[in-house]
Structure formats: C-alpha cells, structure tokens
Amino acid sequence: MKFKTMNFIALVLIGLLTVFSSVHSTSAIPSDRIPEVTRACLPDDDSFFRVTIGEVRFLAQTRYQGVDYYLFNVVPSDSSPSEDPGFPYVVSTSDQSCQRIYANPINENKWLSASMPQPVANQFSLAEYRLLIDLHGLDKFKREILPSFDRPQSPEDIWALEQLGLTLPNP
C-alpha cells in the first residue's frame, strides 16, 4: 500500500512539473522580436474593437502543449499608456499561422480561461496584475484598485493575486 501511494504521489508531481515547466512568462521581449506570424493578427485602426487604437504593447508570452500564446495590451488613442493599461488581447500561433483568441475592449466580465487553457490564463492574469502594479505602485494598487473589483473574479485572477501575496477584499 505504501509503495502505491508513493508511486501515485510521484506521478502527480511529475505531471505538475510537466505542466508548469511548459508555461513561462516573459514580460520584456522587444516588439521587434515578436514573431512575424503574430504580427498578422495584431489589431490596427480597422479592427473590430470600436475604438481607435493608439498603441499595441507586448506583455507576455507562454508556450503550452505546442502552441505559443502572446498577451498584448491594446491602448486606445484617447488614453495615456502610462496610466491606462488598455485591454487584454491574446493571439495564439502554431505552424506559421496565428489566431485571435481573446479581446476585451469594453472590460466585460469575460474570463481568459474561457478562451484558452487554464495554465495560460493564469500566467496572463499574473502579467496583467504586474502591469497594473508597475503603472500605479503596489500601495495604490492595494488601497484603490484592488478594493474596486466589484465583479466575480475568475480562477486565474484569484491564482494570480495569490502568487503576488494578495487577496480580494471581502464583499
């Protein structure tokens, strides 16, 4: 019995290591190093967002089960990039083609995990929170932004906040 339990634990650990070793986030890749295949899916002023696009910023990249996922933040032209992180926009690439898989220009209650695997959504949610903290500072984030969350939080948001040592305020 002890041997079976140890084998089970070993298999679970190997599985977890496999999942997490294939997911990584990079938040500082220069835009000129983004694969050309991804550029074909980036939004422009003729996009379907109903906003005039001021800037598209690369935020993170994750590879999961052979597919590359890229998180961008699209900043409308009437916003200040230093104050407004914009809205999340996700592109996936495989075999020299790209696909737009997520955009949330009007900040709807749309969970990332509804459009991509949970480990990818977790990493991208973490990248978005780090961006907010970088823009506003940790104190302001804790004092003003975190308490303003009035919608149900997704599993990826809860996971990301836990990674940052933060919790949502009680309703």
Protein Blocks (a to p, Z undefined) as FASTA:
>chain_A
ZZmmmmmmmmmmmmmmmmmmmpccdfkbcfklgcfklmmmpccfklcnopacfbdcdfbd
cdeehiacdddddddfkbcfklmgbjadddddeehiacdfbdcfkopabdfklmbcfklm
mmmmmmmmmmmmmmnojklmmmmmmmmpcbdcdfklmmmmmmnopacddZZ
